[in-house]
């Protein structure tokens, strides 16, 4: 988990859904929608103290580059500081478990990497996966039920190394946290794991390479031995990010070319059913416990693409029902995640100073936090 992640760089924050239903779902009459309809809600005024919740927190970094977990309502570090390391595409890792109670990270990441899992309440820290000397840690993702991880490693032989005659080694492993076992399930690609659906025993992963582009979407079927790999190429490759819904039913692709942005989604095992979202956005996130994707729109000043921008709209689409909802107010210019129970969206406001604008989705009320991510549950 590189520093860029801990500093909440837009579009690379990897914080995904709990599989439990949100504890604060929209209840106002203007927020309830039938399939195919649109609702609009304006936020009401409220003190920030009514928005922030001590049961939830996030990861912050200090001036020395050490990470710590703190609650939304206190700047006290919980369980002391810890050091995380990143390289290559590790910034695209899904670092927080589906229940929000554990954070995974590489320490060390180079030449014999070790994947650590830390309890967010300051409890136990344990090493769950160790790779051989000469290998390096890369992106990883939690399983949808939180009982395992899909982990990519490689030997750090990428573009220049390969051109000079080096032999790249790329592997995909599963880590079963209950059985305390690990297994190499595939090799030969630079994978960015998206999710591991334990119910169907499928791993979804992006394939990347030169320039960091997404070249393909892969399904690794663990029901077969050896595991079968089915690849759907992106032609041409795209500068984008793949994210899975908390229940692993759907996958979201967000693409930003620098001059244009787009969103698409499909059922996890059926990329041929890809659907495009009509409203473009640079980043989008799945809301935990739902089939909703959310993004920031109405960027100000009008037409703003280069930060600092602010958002005047927070919009959602339920991909299962096609129902939409829009909150209007003053938000950060991009969405960077959700409170783990889905009750609040976290938007990033760049500028001086930078901050996370917390948006309570039931009411539209907002509050501010210092910049940090990913977002966790404390109890």
C-alpha positions as CSV (number, residue, x, y, z in Angstrom):
1,X,0.0,0.0,0.0
2,X,2.1,2.9,-1.2
3,X,2.0,6.5,0.2
4,X,-0.1,7.6,-2.7
5,X,-2.9,5.4,-1.4
6,X,-2.5,6.6,2.1
7,X,-2.7,10.2,0.8
8,X,-6.0,9.4,-1.0
9,X,-4.8,10.1,-4.5
10,X,-8.0,10.1,-6.6
11,X,-8.7,7.0,-8.6
12,X,-6.3,4.7,-6.8
13,X,-7.9,4.4,-3.4
14,X,-8.8,0.8,-2.8
15,X,-11.5,0.5,-0.3
16,X,-14.4,-1.7,-1.1
17,X,-17.6,-3.1,0.2
18,X,-18.8,-4.9,3.3
19,X,-21.3,-7.5,2.4
20,X,-23.7,-6.4,5.0
21,X,-26.5,-4.0,4.2
22,X,-25.8,-0.3,4.9
23,X,-27.0,0.9,8.3
24,X,-28.1,4.2,7.0
25,X,-29.8,3.9,3.7
26,X,-31.8,6.6,1.9
27,X,-35.2,7.0,3.5
28,X,-36.5,10.4,2.4
29,X,-39.3,10.4,-0.1
30,X,-37.2,12.2,-2.7
31,X,-34.6,9.6,-2.5
32,X,-36.8,6.5,-3.0
33,X,-36.9,5.6,-6.7
34,X,-38.6,3.0,-8.9
35,X,-36.5,1.2,-11.5
36,X,-35.6,3.6,-14.3
37,X,-36.5,6.7,-12.4
38,X,-34.4,9.5,-11.1
39,X,-34.5,11.2,-7.7
40,X,-32.9,14.4,-6.6
41,X,-32.1,15.4,-3.0
42,X,-30.6,18.6,-1.7
43,X,-28.6,18.4,1.5
44,X,-29.9,19.9,4.7
45,X,-27.8,22.0,7.1
46,X,-26.4,20.1,10.1
47,X,-23.4,20.4,12.4
48,X,-20.4,18.2,11.4
49,X,-20.6,16.4,14.7
50,X,-23.8,14.8,13.5
51,X,-22.1,13.3,10.5
52,X,-18.9,11.8,11.7
53,X,-19.0,8.5,13.5
54,X,-16.4,7.2,16.0
55,X,-17.2,3.6,15.0
56,X,-15.3,4.1,11.7
57,X,-11.9,5.4,10.8
58,X,-9.3,5.6,8.1
59,X,-5.5,5.3,7.5
60,X,-3.4,8.5,7.7
61,X,0.3,9.1,7.1
62,X,2.6,11.4,9.2
63,X,5.4,13.6,8.0
64,X,7.9,10.7,8.4
65,X,5.9,8.5,6.1
66,X,4.5,6.2,8.9
67,X,0.9,5.1,8.7
68,X,-1.6,5.0,11.5
69,X,-5.3,4.2,11.9
70,X,-7.5,6.9,13.5
71,X,-11.2,7.3,14.0
72,X,-13.4,9.9,12.2
73,X,-13.8,11.8,15.5
74,X,-10.3,11.7,17.0
75,X,-6.8,12.2,15.7
76,X,-5.3,9.7,18.2
77,X,-3.5,6.8,16.5
78,X,-5.1,3.4,17.2
79,X,-2.6,0.6,17.8
80,X,0.5,2.7,17.0
81,X,2.1,3.4,13.7
82,X,3.2,0.9,11.0
83,X,5.2,1.0,7.8
84,X,3.8,-0.1,4.5
85,X,5.6,-0.5,1.2
86,X,4.5,-0.4,-2.4
87,X,5.8,-0.7,-6.0
88,X,4.5,-1.0,-9.5
89,X,0.7,-1.4,-9.4
90,X,0.3,-2.1,-5.7
91,X,-1.6,1.2,-5.4
92,X,-4.5,-0.6,-7.1
93,X,-4.8,-3.1,-4.3
94,X,-8.0,-3.7,-2.3
95,X,-6.4,-3.2,1.1
96,X,-9.4,-3.3,3.5
97,X,-11.3,-6.5,4.2
98,X,-15.0,-6.6,3.3
99,X,-16.0,-6.2,6.9
100,X,-13.6,-3.3,7.3
101,X,-11.9,-4.8,10.3
102,X,-8.5,-5.7,8.7
103,X,-6.0,-3.9,6.6
104,X,-3.6,-5.9,4.3
105,X,-0.2,-4.5,3.1
106,X,3.2,-5.5,2.0
107,X,6.1,-5.2,4.5
108,X,8.6,-5.8,3.0
109,X,7.5,-5.6,-0.6
110,X,10.9,-6.3,-2.3
111,X,13.0,-9.5,-2.7
112,X,11.1,-11.9,-0.6
113,X,7.8,-9.9,0.1
114,X,5.6,-10.6,3.1
115,X,1.9,-9.7,3.1
116,X,0.8,-8.5,6.5
117,X,-2.8,-8.3,7.9
118,X,-3.4,-5.8,10.7
119,X,-6.6,-5.5,12.8
120,X,-8.0,-2.0,12.7
121,X,-8.7,-1.8,16.4
122,X,-5.0,-2.1,17.2
123,X,-5.1,-5.9,17.8
124,X,-3.0,-8.6,16.2
125,X,-0.7,-8.2,13.2
126,X,0.1,-11.4,11.3
127,X,2.0,-12.4,8.2
128,X,-0.3,-14.4,5.9
129,X,1.8,-14.9,2.8
130,X,5.6,-14.9,2.1
131,X,7.1,-15.2,-1.4
132,X,10.5,-16.5,-2.3
133,X,13.7,-14.4,-2.5
134,X,13.9,-12.7,-5.9
135,X,10.1,-12.1,-6.0
136,X,8.3,-8.8,-5.4
137,X,4.9,-8.0,-4.1
138,X,2.3,-6.5,-6.4
139,X,-1.5,-5.9,-6.3
140,X,-3.8,-8.0,-4.3
141,X,-7.6,-8.2,-3.5
142,X,-9.7,-9.7,-0.7
143,X,-12.1,-12.4,-1.4
144,X,-15.8,-11.3,-1.3
145,X,-16.4,-13.1,2.0
146,X,-13.2,-11.8,3.6
147,X,-11.7,-15.3,4.2
148,X,-8.9,-15.1,1.6
149,X,-6.8,-13.0,-0.7
150,X,-5.8,-13.2,-4.4
151,X,-2.2,-12.0,-4.6
152,X,0.0,-11.1,-7.6
153,X,3.8,-11.3,-7.4
154,X,6.6,-11.0,-10.0
155,X,10.4,-10.9,-10.3
156,X,10.6,-7.2,-11.2
157,X,11.5,-7.9,-14.8
158,X,9.4,-5.6,-16.7
159,X,9.9,-3.5,-19.9
160,X,13.6,-2.7,-19.8
161,X,14.5,-6.0,-18.2
162,X,12.6,-7.9,-20.8
163,X,14.1,-5.9,-23.7
164,X,17.6,-6.7,-22.4
165,X,16.9,-10.4,-22.4
166,X,15.7,-10.9,-18.9
167,X,13.0,-13.6,-18.2
168,X,9.9,-12.1,-16.6
169,X,8.2,-14.3,-13.9
170,X,4.6,-13.3,-13.0
171,X,2.4,-15.4,-10.6
172,X,-1.0,-15.3,-9.1
173,X,-1.6,-16.9,-5.7
174,X,-4.6,-17.5,-3.4
175,X,-4.2,-17.2,0.3
176,X,-6.8,-19.0,2.5
177,X,-6.9,-17.2,5.9
178,X,-9.0,-19.9,7.5
179,X,-7.0,-23.0,6.4
180,X,-3.7,-20.9,6.6
181,X,-2.6,-22.2,3.2
182,X,-1.5,-20.6,0.0
183,X,-1.4,-21.9,-3.6
184,X,-0.1,-20.7,-6.9
185,X,-3.0,-20.8,-9.3
186,X,-1.7,-19.1,-12.5
187,X,1.3,-17.5,-14.1
188,X,2.5,-15.5,-17.1
189,X,0.6,-12.2,-16.7
190,X,1.0,-9.0,-14.8
191,X,-2.3,-9.3,-13.0
192,X,-4.2,-6.7,-10.9
193,X,-6.6,-8.9,-8.9
194,X,-10.1,-7.3,-8.6
195,X,-11.9,-9.9,-6.4
196,X,-12.1,-13.5,-5.5
197,X,-15.6,-14.8,-5.4
198,X,-15.5,-17.7,-3.0
199,X,-19.1,-18.7,-3.9
200,X,-18.3,-19.4,-7.6
201,X,-14.5,-19.9,-7.0
202,X,-13.7,-17.3,-9.7
203,X,-11.0,-14.7,-9.5
204,X,-11.5,-11.6,-11.6
205,X,-8.3,-9.7,-12.5
206,X,-7.1,-7.0,-14.9
207,X,-4.0,-7.6,-17.0
208,X,-1.6,-4.7,-17.3
209,X,1.8,-4.1,-18.9
210,X,3.8,-1.3,-20.5
211,X,2.7,2.2,-19.5
212,X,0.3,0.8,-16.9
213,X,-2.5,0.3,-19.3
214,X,-5.3,-2.3,-18.9
215,X,-4.8,-4.8,-21.7
216,X,-7.5,-7.3,-20.7
217,X,-10.0,-8.6,-18.2
218,X,-9.3,-12.2,-17.0
219,X,-11.4,-14.7,-15.2
220,X,-9.4,-17.4,-13.4
221,X,-11.7,-20.5,-12.8
222,X,-10.4,-22.3,-9.7
223,X,-12.9,-25.1,-10.1
224,X,-10.6,-26.6,-12.7
225,X,-7.1,-28.0,-12.1
226,X,-5.1,-26.4,-13.5
227,X,-7.1,-23.3,-13.2
228,X,-8.6,-22.2,-16.5
229,X,-8.0,-18.6,-17.6
230,X,-10.5,-16.8,-19.9
231,X,-9.3,-13.5,-21.2
232,X,-11.3,-10.6,-22.7
233,X,-9.0,-8.0,-24.3
234,X,-9.4,-4.3,-24.2
235,X,-8.8,-3.1,-27.8
236,X,-7.0,-0.8,-27.7
237,X,-5.7,-1.0,-24.1
238,X,-7.2,1.6,-21.7
239,X,-6.0,3.8,-18.9
240,X,-8.5,2.7,-16.4
241,X,-9.4,1.0,-13.1
242,X,-11.4,-2.2,-12.4
243,X,-13.5,-2.6,-9.2
244,X,-15.9,-5.2,-8.0
245,X,-19.1,-4.8,-6.1
246,X,-19.0,-6.1,-2.5
247,X,-20.9,-9.2,-3.3
248,X,-18.7,-9.8,-6.4
249,X,-21.7,-9.9,-8.7
250,X,-20.6,-7.0,-10.9
251,X,-17.4,-5.3,-12.1
252,X,-17.0,-1.6,-12.8
253,X,-14.5,-0.1,-15.3
254,X,-13.6,3.6,-15.1
255,X,-11.5,5.1,-17.9
256,X,-9.9,8.5,-18.0
257,X,-7.9,9.5,-21.0
258,X,-7.0,12.9,-19.7
259,X,-9.5,14.7,-22.0
260,X,-12.5,12.4,-21.6
261,X,-13.9,9.9,-19.0
262,X,-16.3,6.9,-19.2
263,X,-17.8,4.3,-16.9
264,X,-18.9,0.8,-17.8
265,X,-20.0,-2.3,-15.9
266,X,-20.8,-6.0,-16.5
267,X,-21.7,-9.2,-14.5
268,X,-18.5,-10.6,-13.1
269,X,-18.5,-13.7,-15.2
270,X,-20.0,-12.2,-18.3
271,X,-17.8,-9.3,-19.7
272,X,-19.6,-9.7,-23.0
273,X,-22.6,-8.1,-21.4
274,X,-20.8,-4.8,-20.8
275,X,-23.0,-1.8,-20.4
276,X,-21.9,1.9,-20.7
277,X,-23.0,4.5,-18.2
278,X,-24.4,7.6,-20.0
279,X,-22.9,10.1,-17.5
280,X,-19.1,10.3,-17.7
281,X,-17.0,10.6,-14.6
282,X,-13.3,10.3,-13.9
283,X,-13.7,8.0,-10.9
284,X,-16.6,6.0,-9.4
285,X,-17.1,3.6,-6.4
286,X,-19.4,0.8,-5.5
287,X,-21.5,1.6,-2.4
288,X,-21.1,-1.2,0.2
289,X,-24.0,-3.6,0.5
290,X,-25.6,-2.4,-2.7
291,X,-25.5,-2.7,-6.5
292,X,-25.0,1.1,-6.7
293,X,-22.1,2.9,-8.3
294,X,-21.6,6.5,-7.2
295,X,-19.7,9.4,-8.8
296,X,-19.2,13.2,-8.5
297,X,-20.6,15.4,-11.2
298,X,-21.3,19.1,-11.8
299,X,-17.7,20.0,-11.5
300,X,-16.9,23.6,-10.7
301,X,-15.7,25.8,-12.1
302,X,-17.7,24.7,-15.2
303,X,-15.7,22.2,-17.3
304,X,-13.0,21.8,-14.7
305,X,-10.8,18.7,-15.2
306,X,-7.5,19.7,-13.5
307,X,-7.7,19.9,-9.7
308,X,-8.6,21.8,-7.7
309,X,-12.2,21.1,-8.7
310,X,-15.3,20.8,-6.5
311,X,-18.5,18.9,-7.2
312,X,-22.0,20.1,-7.0
313,X,-23.7,16.7,-7.6
314,X,-23.3,13.2,-6.2
315,X,-25.0,10.7,-8.4
316,X,-25.7,6.9,-8.2
317,X,-26.9,4.2,-10.5
318,X,-28.2,0.9,-9.3
319,X,-27.0,-1.5,-12.1
320,X,-29.5,-4.2,-11.1
321,X,-32.6,-2.0,-11.2
322,X,-31.4,1.1,-13.3
323,X,-32.7,3.4,-10.5
324,X,-30.7,6.6,-10.1
325,X,-30.4,9.2,-7.4
326,X,-28.7,12.6,-7.2
327,X,-27.6,14.6,-4.2
328,X,-26.8,18.3,-4.8
329,X,-24.5,20.4,-2.6
330,X,-20.9,21.2,-2.2
331,X,-18.6,18.1,-2.4
332,X,-15.1,17.2,-3.2
333,X,-14.1,17.0,-6.9
334,X,-13.9,13.2,-6.9
335,X,-15.2,10.2,-4.9
336,X,-12.5,8.2,-3.2
337,X,-14.5,5.6,-1.3
338,X,-17.3,4.9,1.3
339,X,-17.6,4.5,4.9
340,X,-17.5,0.7,5.3
341,X,-21.2,0.3,6.1
342,X,-22.2,2.4,3.1
343,X,-23.8,5.2,5.1
344,X,-21.5,8.0,3.8
345,X,-19.5,8.7,0.7
346,X,-16.0,10.2,0.9
347,X,-15.0,12.8,-1.6
348,X,-11.6,14.4,-2.1
349,X,-11.3,18.2,-2.1
350,X,-7.9,19.3,-3.5
351,X,-6.5,22.7,-2.9
352,X,-5.2,24.3,0.2
353,X,-5.8,22.6,2.5
354,X,-6.8,19.2,1.0
355,X,-9.6,17.4,2.8
356,X,-12.0,14.6,2.7
357,X,-15.6,15.8,2.4
358,X,-17.8,13.2,4.1
359,X,-21.3,13.1,2.6
360,X,-24.0,11.3,4.7
361,X,-26.2,9.7,2.1
362,X,-29.4,9.6,4.1
363,X,-29.5,13.4,4.5
364,X,-26.9,14.8,2.3
365,X,-25.2,16.5,5.3
366,X,-21.4,17.0,5.1
367,X,-18.4,17.2,7.3
368,X,-14.6,17.4,6.7
369,X,-11.8,15.1,7.6
370,X,-8.0,15.4,7.0
371,X,-6.8,13.6,3.9
372,X,-6.4,9.9,4.4
373,X,-7.5,6.5,3.1
374,X,-8.5,3.7,2.9
375,X,-11.6,3.6,5.2
376,X,-12.1,1.1,7.9
377,X,-14.4,-0.1,10.7
378,X,-13.2,0.1,14.2
379,X,-15.9,-1.8,16.0
